[in-house]
């Protein structure tokens, strides 16, 4: 496989959503319904924090700390980390917790995100929710919780975030896993160069 400056490129690079696609996706749910409000909160959380789908589905209400603007997340191998919640995401979680979740719940359940029958939302349901809104938003590429996680990381790196910080936020055990996002950024730089440089 070709290398750049001695760095081996990964076989498959994640495909992040463009900012315009992301906005269309987030605007897709019908906010006049309980499910639409839940879906918007779910997408805001996964994109806003970069959680794995298992982490987002595993979140418990007691792990939501809005006063500290953070989640306490249990990731792979049972490792716990604190993940900051962006300011624009907090109102969606707050509304979901105070107005929407109480109407969805049917029995005592610790999970933050609930399905239509009042139990914990499953991974499969989360994938189905995103596929539904992808179609509604007219987005041609596949969109999964993993896509939103990748989009979060790509946007952080392109915004100048330190790679070690991104590693911690994503819960990667190795910095090598996180370095894929620097390669994504270099692909963008190369594309711009190829379009603009007279002697490419």
N, C-alpha and C positions, 0 to 999 in steps of 0.2 A: 504493500500500500504506500502511496506517495506520502512524503513528509514535508513539513514546512519548518525551516530552521531547526531541524532535528527533532521536531515534535510529531509524534505519530497521531494522525487524525483518527477519531473514532469512525467505525464503519457506518453508523447511522446517527445523524445529528437530529436532535429534536426539532420539530417544526412549530415555532411559536406563532401565536395569533398577532396580526398587526393591531395597532391601537384602534383602528377603525373597526376591525372585525370584533375586537373585544367589547367595544362600546355597543355594537349591534347585539351581541350575545347577551350582555348584561341587561339591555333594554327589552329583551324578548318576553320575559314573564309578564303575565297579566296581574298587575298589582291589586286588582279588585277582588282577587281570590286568595284564600288561605294558602293554597298550593303555590300560587305565583309569588307571594311574599316569601314563603319558605325557600323556593327555588332561587330567588334573587339573593337571599341571605346566604344560602349555600355557595353560590358562585362567587359572591363577594368575599367570603371567608377563604375559599380555596385559592382564588387568584390573589387576594390581599395578603395571605400568609404563606402561600406555597406549600401547604400541607399535602402529604400523601393522602390518597383517598381513604386508606385504612385509618389514618390518623384523624381525618375529618369526621369519618363515621364513628370513630371511637371516642370522640370528644364527649365529656360529660358536662352537665350544667355547672357542677362545682369547679370545673377547671377553667371556666370563663371568668376572668377578672377584669371587668370593664373599667373599674377605678384605676387599675394599673395599666390598662390598655394592653392586655397580654393574655395568651392562652398558656396553660401548662400542658404540654403535649408529651405523651408516651409514644416513642417511635420504635424503630427496629431494635431488636435485642433488649427491649424493655428500657432503653435509655430515655430519660426525661430531659426535656429542654423547655425553656421559656421562649415563646414566639411573640413578638410585638404585633399588635393589631393596628393597622393604619387608621388615621383619624376618620377618613371617609367611610370606612367599613363599620365603625362602631355604631352609628345610628341604625344600620340594617340589623345588626345583632340585637341591639337594644329593643327595637320594635318587635323582632321575631320572638324574643324571650318574654316580653311583657304582654304582647297582644295576640300573636299568632300561635305560638307553641301551646299556651293554655287551652286553645280551642281544638288543637289536634290531639292532645293527650287523652288517652282512654283509661289508662291504668298507671300506677306509679312506675316510672321508667327514668333512668339516669341520663340517657343519651340526649345530647343537645338537639340533633336533627331527627325528626320523626316522620314516618311515612303517613300515608292517608288513613291507615287503620289505627294510628296511635302508637304503634311500636317503633323501635329504632329503625331508622332509614338504613337500608342495606347498600352495599357497594354496587350491586346490580342496578338498584333503583337510581343511584347517583349517576351511573353511566347513562341510563335511560333518560333521565332528566336533561342531561347535557345534549344528548342526541336529539331530543325533542326540540330544544331551543336552538340548536344548530340549524335544524331544518327550517324552523320558523324564521330565523334571522337570515336565511339564505346564504349561509357560510359554506363554501364548496369543500373545504378540507374537513377531515375527521376532527371532532372535538371531544375529549374525554377529561376527567379530572386531572390526568397526567399532563394533558395539553396545557391546562391552566397553571399547573405547577411549573412547567417549563417556561411558560410565558412570563410568569412572575420572576423566575431566575434570570431570563434573558433581559427583561426590562431593568432589573437591578444592575446587572453587569454593564449594560449599555448606558445606564445612568451614572456609572463611575463607582459603584459599590466595590469595596475591597473583597477579593475572592475568599479570604478566610472568614469574613463576616457572612458571605453568601453560604459558605460551607456549613457554618453553625446554624444559620436560619433553616437550611434545607435538611439538616440532620444527617449529612453525609459523614461517614466514618473516615473517609480518605479525601484529601484535597484533590487527588487525581480524578475522582468522580466529578467534582465541581468544575474542573478545568475544561470540560466539554463546552462550557458557556463562553470561555475565551475564544475557542475555535469558532463558535457561532458568530461572535463579534468580528473575528478576522474575516469570515466569509463575507460579511456585510461590507467591511472595509475594501476587500478585494473587488467586490461587485461595483462599488462606487468608483474605485480606481480604474477598472476596466472600461467603465462608461466615459470617464472624464479625461484620462491621460492620453495625450496625442500619440505616444509611442508605445502603447500597450502591446 
